């Protein structure tokens, strides 16, 4: 009888301990639109596990890749609705809440990835990120280099005027459209999943994306030229919802921030290394890879596109450009 009682008490204690552990553990959802093979996913998974370790299992974070919880617009909305807790998303979506933060997408504002990363450590970035947080309630913890956007085409392009009348697929994002339209291209917002076929059948003659995307989506198979226009040094933000950020202790905020920034650094390094190798890889495949006069493109954009039309100020533009 005594043995049975002890067994029963032991089992009860185990159940209670498990219940308390489960109660103490907070389950979180981290969403993005990128494939599982991309560093934006692999490093998010690393960060999720690392946060679990550093918080002694108090947080269990599941990462949902490849638009499993919705497209980019959906997961941004999900931060408000409570359907997601953490996302990776571009500043073009943050700019829907706070337009000035989108100034970082203006063509030729960044010289290279190092310039972008240097910007993220300045008071300029802190001010713009704070403006976004005040407008949305959400908190940006880290910035990851996504890639430098270049142009692919079935006609040679050496200067801005060569794009006159070019049928070009460009995402329906104002800052992405700025350079092609300033140079006279006829832009069309074909769905990303349909771009390869559109290039193949001639619906469009050109498109623009980072080299890593051109490789992953095999656009080089249906394009004759890769033109290194380098018009946007693109990036992604790691964003925590207002609800989650407000509930984290100061110690946990520090852990989340440090881990997410480390993950961003790891992903940035991977992307930079891939890009450096791809120029030669494309040349070896027989693709014509050409440099362009970026100053010609930039001067045309600045002459024809007004910062104010995007909700940006010249002061913000100059402050970002001046970062060393």
Secondary structure by P-SEA (a helix, b strand, c coil): caaaaaaaaaaaaaaaaaaaaaaabbbbbbbbccccccaaaaaaaaaaaaaaaaacccbbbbbbcccccccaaaaaaaaaaccccbbbbcaaaaaaacccccccccccccccaaaaaaaaacaaaaaaaaaaaaaccbbbcbbbbcbbbbbbccccccccccccccccccccccccaaaaaaaccccccccccaaaaaaaacccccccccaaaaaaaccccccccccccccccccccccccaaaaaaccaaaaaaaaaaaaaaaaaaaaaaaaaaaaaaaaaaaacccccccaaaaaaaaaaaccccccccccaaaaaaaaacc
